[in-house]
Amino acid sequence: MAELVYRPVIGFAKTLFKVWDLKIDCQGSENIPRSGGAVLVSNHISYLDFVFNGLAALPQKRLVRFMAKESVFRHRISGPLMRGMKHIPVDRTQGEAAYAHALDSLRSGEVIGVFPEATISQSFALKSFKSGAARLAQEAGVPLIPMAVWGTQRLWTKGQPRNFKRDHLPVTIRVGEAVEAPRDQYAGAITRRLRERVQELLDAAQRAYPGRPKGPEDSWWLPAHLGGTAPTMEQLRAAEAH
C-alpha cells in the first residue's frame, strides 16, 4: 500500500535535521526485524522522540505506527498527518479500542511504537513501565524491541522552550536485541526485563553522548544523578502533591 503521507513527512524531517545540523548517532537498527510485527519500546524525554524512534527503523525499511494521545489527532495540523501516517490514537479513559487497533496492526505485520512510561519524564530518568507493550507482544506473538534516545530533550520537552536553532546538537539512539514475550510468562515479569534492557541502553546512550552543558544555567537537561539540575522524581511527586 502506498504511503502517501508518511514518506513525504520522513523527507521533511530529514531536511529539518540538516537545517538544524543535528549530529545523530544511531546504533543497533539491525535489531529491528525487516518483516513481521514487532513492538518498539522507548524511553520518553521529548515531544520529538517518536521522530527519532522512527528514524532508527528506516535502515530496515520499516515504518513505525506509534500509539499517541488522542488529543494530538484532534489538532488541525498534526491530526491529518497522524491519521495519514496510520498512527494509533489512545484515549486514556477508553484504552481498549487503541489496544485492539494496535493488536490488529501487529498481527498484520506492522511495527508498533510504544512509550511504556506513558508521559514524558521531566526528571529525564526512566520512570516505571506500564505493562501494555508486553501484553501486546504476548497476544500478537511478536518480539519487543527495546531502544533509548538521548539529547532529544534539548530540542523540545515539557516545561522548557523549544530550541530549533542551528546549535549542532547531538542526538544519540541505541536499539537493543529483541526481548521475547512468551505467553506462559506474567506480563509484569516481561515488563521488568524490558525496563532493565531499556535502562541499559539509556545508560549506554548517555555514556556515548558527546554533548556537555555550556555552564550551570545549561545543566537543566541532565538528570540529577549525572550532576544536572533536572528535578528528581521525588521532587516532581512532591510538587504534584501540593
Residue pairs with C-beta under 8 A, 6 or more apart in sequence:
3 63
3 85
4 84
5 81
5 84
5 85
6 63
6 84
6 85
6 86
9 81
9 85
10 54
10 58
13 51
13 55
17 24
19 166
20 155
20 164
20 165
20 166
20 167
20 169
21 166
21 167
21 168
22 168
22 169
22 170
22 171
23 168
23 169
23 170
23 171
23 210
24 52
24 55
24 170
24 171
24 173
25 170
25 171
25 172
25 173
25 208
26 55
26 56
26 172
26 173
26 174
26 175
27 173
27 174
27 175
28 56
28 147
28 173
28 174
28 175
28 176
28 201
29 56
29 57
29 58
29 59
29 60
29 175
30 59
30 60
31 145
31 175
31 176
31 177
31 178
32 38
32 40
32 56
32 57
32 60
32 62
32 111
32 145
32 175
33 60
33 62
33 111
33 143
33 145
33 178
34 60
34 61
34 62
35 109
36 109
36 142
37 105
37 106
37 107
37 108
37 109
37 110
37 111
37 112
37 140
37 141
37 142
38 106
38 111
38 112
38 142
38 143
38 144
38 145
38 178
39 106
39 111
39 112
39 113
39 114
39 133
39 136
39 137
39 140
39 142
39 143
39 144
39 145
40 53
40 57
40 64
40 111
40 112
40 113
40 114
40 145
40 147
41 114
41 115
41 116
41 133
41 144
41 145
41 146
41 147
41 194
41 198
42 49
42 53
42 113
42 114
42 115
42 146
42 147
42 148
42 149
42 198
43 49
43 115
43 117
43 121
43 126
43 148
43 149
43 198
43 202
44 115
44 117
44 118
44 119
44 120
44 121
45 120
45 121
45 124
45 149
45 150
45 152
45 153
45 157
46 120
46 149
46 152
46 153
46 155
46 156
46 157
47 120
47 156
47 157
47 158
48 152
48 155
48 156
49 115
49 149
49 152
50 64
50 66
50 68
50 113
50 115
52 149
52 152
52 171
52 173
53 64
53 66
53 113
53 147
53 149
53 173
54 63
54 64
54 66
54 113
55 173
56 147
56 173
56 175
57 63
57 64
57 111
62 111
63 85
63 111
64 111
64 112
64 113
65 85
65 86
65 87
65 88
65 102
65 105
65 110
65 111
65 112
65 113
66 87
66 88
66 112
66 113
66 114
67 87
67 88
67 90
67 98
67 102
67 112
67 113
67 114
67 115
68 82
68 87
68 88
68 89
68 90
69 89
69 90
69 92
70 89
70 90
70 91
70 92
72 78
72 79
72 82
72 89
73 79
73 82
73 83
73 87
73 89
82 89
86 105
88 98
88 101
88 102
88 105
88 112
89 98
90 98
91 97
91 98
95 132
99 132
99 135
99 136
102 112
102 114
102 136
103 136
103 139
103 140
105 112
106 112
106 136
106 137
106 140
106 142
107 140
111 145
112 136
114 132
114 133
114 136
116 129
116 130
116 131
116 132
116 133
116 191
116 194
116 195
117 126
117 127
117 128
117 129
117 130
118 130
120 157
120 158
121 127
122 157
122 158
122 159
122 230
122 231
122 236
123 223
123 224
123 230
123 231
123 232
123 233
123 235
123 236
124 153
124 221
124 222
124 223
124 228
124 230
125 223
125 224
125 225
125 232
125 233
126 195
126 198
126 199
126 202
127 233
128 195
129 191
129 194
129 195
129 198
130 191
131 187
131 188
131 190
131 191
133 144
133 191
133 194
134 144
134 181
134 187
134 188
134 190
134 191
134 194
135 187
136 142
137 143
137 144
137 181
137 190
138 181
138 182
138 183
138 185
138 187
138 190
139 183
141 183
142 181
143 178
143 179
143 180
143 181
144 178
144 179
144 180
144 181
144 190
144 194
145 175
145 176
145 178
145 179
146 175
146 176
146 179
146 194
146 197
146 198
146 201
147 173
147 174
147 175
147 176
147 198
147 201
148 173
148 174
148 198
148 201
148 202
148 204
148 205
149 171
149 172
149 173
149 205
150 171
150 172
150 173
150 202
150 205
150 206
150 209
151 169
151 170
151 171
151 172
151 209
151 211
152 171
153 160
153 221
154 163
154 169
154 211
154 221
155 162
155 163
155 164
155 169
155 171
156 162
156 163
156 164
157 221
160 220
160 221
163 169
169 211
170 209
170 210
170 211
172 205
172 206
172 208
172 209
173 205
174 201
174 202
174 204
174 205
174 208
175 201
176 197
176 198
176 200
176 201
179 190
179 193
179 194
179 197
181 187
181 190
182 190
206 226
213 219
213 221
213 222
213 228
216 229
219 227
219 228
219 229
220 228
220 229
220 230
221 228
221 230
222 228
222 229
222 230
223 230
223 232
224 230
224 231
224 232
231 239
